[in-house]
Amino acid sequence: MAIYEFSCAKCSHVFDVNLKVDDRDTPQVCPECKATGCKRSFGSSVTSHVSSGAKTNRSGTKNRTPEKKVIHLSNLNKSG
């Protein structure tokens, strides 16, 4: 599933619709003026992903995000 942006030719309302990729070019109904045939705005698709929670690895323990090493800007050019 992906979120696609559509625009209404009648009232110029812009709205998002969550659709299957195969249905992305299906004309939509404007939620504001109820006009039919709203077209998808080109180049505007945002994929969506819903996580079901923390994943576990093969040993049965939860995967952890590795801790990030903070590098201060004042130390960027220093070796070490």
C-alpha positions in Angstrom: 0.0 0.0 0.0 1.1 3.5 -0.6 -0.2 7.0 -0.1 -0.9 9.0 -3.3 -1.8 12.6 -3.7 -4.8 13.5 -5.8 -6.1 16.9 -6.9 -9.6 18.0 -7.9 -10.0 19.8 -11.2 -13.3 21.3 -10.1 -12.4 22.8 -6.7 -8.6 22.4 -6.6 -8.7 20.5 -3.4 -5.6 18.3 -2.8 -6.0 15.1 -0.8 -4.2 11.9 0.0 -5.5 8.4 -0.6 -4.1 5.1 0.6 -4.1 2.7 -2.3 -2.6 -0.5 -3.6 0.1 0.2 -6.2 -2.0 -1.4 -8.9 -4.9 1.0 -8.2 -2.8 4.2 -8.1 -4.2 5.5 -11.5 -7.9 4.8 -10.6 -9.8 8.2 -10.6 -10.9 9.2 -7.2 -13.9 11.2 -5.8 -13.1 14.6 -4.2 -13.9 14.5 -0.5 -14.8 18.2 -0.6 -17.1 18.8 -3.6 -17.8 15.1 -4.5 -16.6 15.6 -8.1 -15.5 12.4 -9.8 -12.4 11.8 -11.8 -9.8 13.5 -9.6 -6.4 12.8 -11.0 -3.2 11.7 -9.2 -0.6 14.3 -8.9 2.5 13.1 -10.6 5.7 12.4 -8.7 3.8 12.4 -5.4 3.8 9.0 -3.8 4.8 8.2 -0.3 5.1 4.5 0.7 3.7 3.6 4.0 4.8 0.8 6.3 3.1 -0.3 9.5 5.3 -2.1 12.0 3.8 -4.7 14.2 6.2 -3.9 17.0 9.7 -5.0 18.0 11.1 -7.9 16.0 13.0 -10.7 17.5 16.1 -12.3 16.2 16.8 -16.0 15.9 17.9 -16.4 19.5 14.5 -15.0 20.6 15.8 -11.7 22.0 14.6 -8.4 20.8 16.8 -6.6 18.2 18.3 -3.4 19.5 19.2 -0.4 17.5 23.0 0.1 17.8 24.0 3.1 19.8 25.2 6.0 17.7 28.6 7.5 18.2 28.4 11.2 18.6 31.1 13.2 16.9 31.2 16.9 17.8 32.0 19.4 15.1 35.0 20.7 17.0 36.5 17.2 16.8 35.9 16.5 13.1 39.4 17.4 11.9 41.2 15.9 14.8 42.7 12.4 14.5 41.6 9.8 16.9 
